[in-house]
Amino acid sequence: MNALEQYISELNSNIFFREFSFARNKFAPKPKEELEFADHVVWIDDLMLVFQCKEREISESNSENEKNWFDDTVVRHATRQIRNTLRYLRDYKEIHLTNDRNHVFNIATAQLKSIDKIVLYSSHDTLPANCRNKKYHNSSSVGIIHIFNIEDYIGICETLVTPAEIHHYLTYREELIARWETKTNTIPEYALLGHFLYGNLSIQPSLEDKKYLLALKDDRAAWDFTNIGRIFADRMTVTSNPKDYYKIIAELAKLKRTDLKLFKERFELAKAKAMQNEFARPYRMTIPDRVGFVFIPITQDMIAHRTQGLSNFTLAHKYDQKLSKCIGLSISPENDEFFYVEWCYIESPWEFDEAIDKILKENFPFRPVREHYVPTYVFDKTENNK
């Protein structure tokens, strides 16, 4: 693993959680045969990101040499490796890889809806501008393969932060390339990122789009749940099934910042009530057509029954919102400073249940759910039309 691969491994592990980051990617489909499944892989439920990394380690060079290196190593060789990776995924039934938590998975069993294909490179300063501005390679067999200078990729990660938003940007970027192919290869990456934040594919991208990136409101404190989430990952107690741990973390990883803001608000409300030993009805939220969350503050007199209560409330929220899956968490005080969190994951097709329906009608335990739209990105300055 070279320096760039090591850096990307650490960066992706930080953003995408160690549970979903795979940096040790050699596998043996046959005895005495070893293949590499990309330089780095991120696998979250039905989403996969495959990375090839190319680093130019040279003290002196010129633009012609750098162009030759870029065309051969980045555009041809790295994209061929991406194609090979997808072929392995199609051809082999067993590809056992170890994630950054030292857990082994057969990645060939992934039921994928999306695969983001990414080449990252670190070049010499003399690389020509037209090479630096190249955003993609269009493969006849696997479609768009994104190409990023490492500095641009870091900027994207620093701006978007959550796995869901980075995937959303890559999807948007492909659509932008399809609509405005020539223009996308003439402006810097930060302008495309600004265009994404504004979110209007019908408008041609331009250098002016950087104003949306500059005006993006810095409200990270309201939604950033990253550090707390990693603590939970290290000491998560799952009452339903220990294997559900990965399913819970995956749902958290798929939340956008607006979802995380709502999650964090309800978590903090439930925690405050629990730490004050004050009874309150559970708080809850629903991501339409995907998953529900319920947050249960536990008072001292409820601790003995918290596990059963957690299961009951999780099932009730799932049923009330007609969901196929729901995540519950109960928060109880351990002492004056620390709190304890239990998690419950329930997944099954929704169907009418006379007993549950009767219970909810006779004694509804929740606050009402209100539907409202919250924009994902907010700007410090009001932006009208371009």
HULIN-V142401 format. One record per residue. N is the residue number from 1. RES is the residue in one small letter. SS is DSSP state (hx for helix, st for strand, lp for the rest). PSI is psi as a letter, one per 40 degrees, with the letter a starting at -180 (999 if undefined). BURIAL is # if it has 24 or more other C-alpha atoms within 12 Angstrom, else .. Layout:
n = (N,N)
res = (RES,RES)
ss = (SS,SS)
psi = (PSI,PSI)
burial = (BURIAL,BURIAL)
This chain:
n = (1,2,3,4,5,6,7,8,9,10,11,12,13,14,15,16,17,18,19,20,21,22,23,24,25,26,27,28,29,30,31,32,33,34,35,36,37,38,39,40,41,42,43,44,45,46,47,48,49,50,51,52,53,54,55,56,57,58,59,60,61,62,63,64,65,66,67,68,69,70,71,72,73,74,75,76,77,78,79,80,81,82,83,84,85,86,87,88,89,90,91,92,93,94,95,96,97,98,99,100,101,102,103,104,105,106,107,108,109,110,111,112,113,114,115,116,117,118,119,120,121,122,123,124,125,126,127,128,129,130,131,132,133,134,135,136,137,138,139,140,141,142,143,144,145,146,147,148,149,150,151,152,153,154,155,156,157,158,159,160,161,162,163,164,165,166,167,168,169,170,171,172,173,174,175,176,177,178,179,180,181,182,183,184,185,186,187,188,189,190,191,192,193,194,195,196,197,198,199,200,201,202,203,204,205,206,207,208,209,210,211,212,213,214,215,216,217,218,219,220,221,222,223,224,225,226,227,228,229,230,231,232,233,234,235,236,237,238,239,240,241,242,243,244,245,246,247,248,249,250,251,252,253,254,255,256,257,258,259,260,261,262,263,264,265,266,267,268,269,270,271,272,273,274,275,276,277,278,279,280,281,282,283,284,285,286,287,288,289,290,291,292,293,294,295,296,297,298,299,300,301,302,303,304,305,306,307,308,309,310,311,312,313,314,315,316,317,318,319,320,321,322,323,324,325,326,327,328,329,330,331,332,333,334,335,336,337,338,339,340,341,342,343,344,345,346,347,348,349,350,351,352,353,354,355,356,357,358,359,360,361,362,363,364,365,366,367,368,369,370,371,372,373,374,375,376,377,378,379,380,381,382,383,384,385,386)
res = (m,n,a,l,e,q,y,i,s,e,l,n,s,n,i,f,f,r,e,f,s,f,a,r,n,k,f,a,p,k,p,k,e,e,l,e,f,a,d,h,v,v,w,i,d,d,l,m,l,v,f,q,c,k,e,r,e,i,s,e,s,n,s,e,n,e,k,n,w,f,d,d,t,v,v,r,h,a,t,r,q,i,r,n,t,l,r,y,l,r,d,y,k,e,i,h,l,t,n,d,r,n,h,v,f,n,i,a,t,a,q,l,k,s,i,d,k,i,v,l,y,s,s,h,d,t,l,p,a,n,c,r,n,k,k,y,h,n,s,s,s,v,g,i,i,h,i,f,n,i,e,d,y,i,g,i,c,e,t,l,v,t,p,a,e,i,h,h,y,l,t,y,r,e,e,l,i,a,r,w,e,t,k,t,n,t,i,p,e,y,a,l,l,g,h,f,l,y,g,n,l,s,i,q,p,s,l,e,d,k,k,y,l,l,a,l,k,d,d,r,a,a,w,d,f,t,n,i,g,r,i,f,a,d,r,m,t,v,t,s,n,p,k,d,y,y,k,i,i,a,e,l,a,k,l,k,r,t,d,l,k,l,f,k,e,r,f,e,l,a,k,a,k,a,m,q,n,e,f,a,r,p,y,r,m,t,i,p,d,r,v,g,f,v,f,i,p,i,t,q,d,m,i,a,h,r,t,q,g,l,s,n,f,t,l,a,h,k,y,d,q,k,l,s,k,c,i,g,l,s,i,s,p,e,n,d,e,f,f,y,v,e,w,c,y,i,e,s,p,w,e,f,d,e,a,i,d,k,i,l,k,e,n,f,p,f,r,p,v,r,e,h,y,v,p,t,y,v,f,d,k,t,e,n,n,k)
ss = (lp,lp,hx,hx,hx,hx,hx,hx,hx,hx,hx,hx,hx,hx,hx,hx,lp,hx,hx,hx,st,st,lp,st,lp,st,st,st,st,st,lp,lp,st,st,st,st,lp,lp,lp,st,st,st,st,st,lp,lp,st,st,st,st,st,st,st,st,st,lp,lp,lp,lp,lp,lp,lp,hx,hx,hx,hx,hx,hx,hx,hx,hx,hx,hx,hx,hx,hx,hx,hx,hx,hx,hx,hx,hx,hx,hx,hx,hx,hx,hx,hx,hx,lp,lp,lp,lp,st,st,st,lp,lp,lp,lp,lp,st,st,st,hx,hx,hx,lp,lp,lp,lp,st,st,st,st,st,st,st,st,st,lp,lp,lp,lp,lp,lp,hx,hx,hx,hx,lp,lp,lp,st,st,st,st,lp,lp,lp,st,st,st,st,st,st,st,hx,hx,hx,hx,hx,hx,hx,hx,hx,hx,hx,lp,lp,hx,hx,hx,hx,hx,hx,hx,hx,hx,hx,hx,hx,hx,hx,hx,hx,hx,lp,hx,hx,hx,hx,lp,lp,lp,lp,hx,hx,hx,hx,hx,hx,hx,hx,hx,hx,lp,lp,lp,lp,lp,lp,lp,lp,hx,hx,hx,hx,hx,hx,hx,hx,hx,st,lp,lp,lp,hx,hx,hx,hx,lp,lp,hx,hx,hx,hx,hx,hx,hx,hx,hx,lp,lp,st,st,lp,lp,lp,lp,lp,hx,hx,hx,hx,hx,hx,hx,hx,hx,hx,lp,lp,lp,hx,hx,hx,hx,hx,hx,hx,hx,hx,hx,hx,hx,hx,hx,hx,hx,hx,hx,hx,lp,lp,lp,lp,lp,lp,lp,st,st,st,st,st,lp,lp,lp,st,st,st,st,st,st,st,st,lp,hx,hx,hx,hx,hx,hx,hx,hx,hx,hx,hx,hx,hx,hx,hx,hx,hx,hx,hx,hx,hx,lp,lp,lp,lp,st,st,st,st,st,st,st,st,st,lp,lp,lp,lp,lp,st,st,st,st,st,st,st,st,st,lp,lp,lp,lp,lp,lp,hx,hx,hx,hx,hx,hx,hx,hx,hx,lp,lp,lp,lp,lp,lp,lp,lp,lp,lp,lp,lp,lp,lp,lp,lp,st,lp,lp,lp,lp,lp,lp,lp)
psi = (h,i,d,d,d,d,d,d,d,d,d,d,d,d,d,e,i,d,d,e,h,h,e,g,f,h,i,g,d,i,h,e,h,h,i,h,g,i,d,i,h,h,h,h,b,e,h,h,h,h,h,h,h,h,h,h,g,h,d,i,a,i,d,d,d,d,d,d,d,d,d,d,d,d,d,d,d,d,d,d,d,d,d,d,d,d,d,d,d,d,d,h,e,h,g,h,i,h,a,e,e,f,h,h,i,g,e,e,e,h,g,h,d,h,h,h,h,h,h,i,i,h,i,i,d,e,h,i,d,d,d,d,e,h,e,i,h,h,h,d,d,e,a,h,h,i,h,h,i,d,d,d,d,d,d,d,d,d,d,d,d,i,d,d,d,d,d,d,d,d,d,d,d,d,d,d,d,d,d,f,d,d,d,d,e,e,i,i,d,d,d,d,d,d,d,d,d,d,f,g,e,e,h,h,i,i,d,e,e,d,d,d,d,d,e,h,h,g,f,d,d,d,e,h,e,d,d,d,d,d,d,d,d,d,f,h,h,h,d,d,h,d,e,e,d,d,d,d,d,d,d,d,d,e,h,i,d,d,d,d,d,d,d,d,d,d,d,d,d,d,d,d,d,d,d,e,f,h,i,i,i,i,i,i,i,h,h,h,e,c,i,i,i,h,h,h,h,h,i,d,e,e,d,d,e,d,d,d,d,d,d,d,d,d,d,d,d,d,d,d,e,f,i,e,i,i,h,i,h,i,h,i,h,d,a,d,d,i,i,h,h,i,i,h,h,h,h,i,h,h,i,h,h,d,d,d,d,d,d,d,d,d,g,h,e,i,i,i,h,h,h,i,h,h,i,d,h,h,i,d,i,h,h,a,i,999)
burial = (.,.,.,#,#,.,#,#,#,.,#,#,#,#,#,#,#,#,#,#,#,#,#,#,#,.,#,.,.,.,.,.,.,.,#,#,#,#,#,#,#,#,#,#,#,#,#,#,#,#,#,#,#,#,#,#,.,.,.,.,.,.,.,.,.,#,#,.,#,#,#,.,#,#,#,#,.,#,#,#,#,#,#,#,#,#,.,#,#,.,.,.,.,.,#,#,#,#,#,#,.,.,.,.,#,.,#,#,.,#,.,.,.,.,#,#,#,#,#,#,#,#,#,#,.,#,#,.,.,.,#,#,#,#,#,#,#,#,.,.,.,#,.,#,#,#,#,#,#,#,.,#,#,#,.,#,#,.,#,#,#,#,#,#,#,#,#,#,#,#,#,#,#,#,#,#,#,.,.,.,.,.,.,#,#,.,#,#,#,#,#,#,#,#,#,#,#,#,#,.,.,.,.,#,#,#,.,.,#,#,#,#,#,.,.,#,.,.,.,#,.,.,#,#,#,#,.,.,#,.,.,#,#,.,.,#,#,#,#,#,.,.,.,#,#,#,#,#,#,#,#,#,#,#,#,#,#,#,#,#,#,#,#,#,.,#,#,#,#,#,#,#,#,#,#,#,#,.,.,#,#,#,#,#,#,#,#,.,.,.,#,#,#,#,#,#,#,#,#,.,.,.,#,.,.,#,#,.,#,#,#,#,#,#,#,#,#,#,#,#,#,#,#,#,#,#,#,#,#,#,#,#,#,.,.,.,.,.,#,#,#,#,#,#,#,#,#,.,.,.,.,.,.,.,.,.,.,.,.,.,.,.,.,.,#,#,.,.,.,.,.,.,.,.,.,#,#,.,.,.,.,.,.,.,.,.)
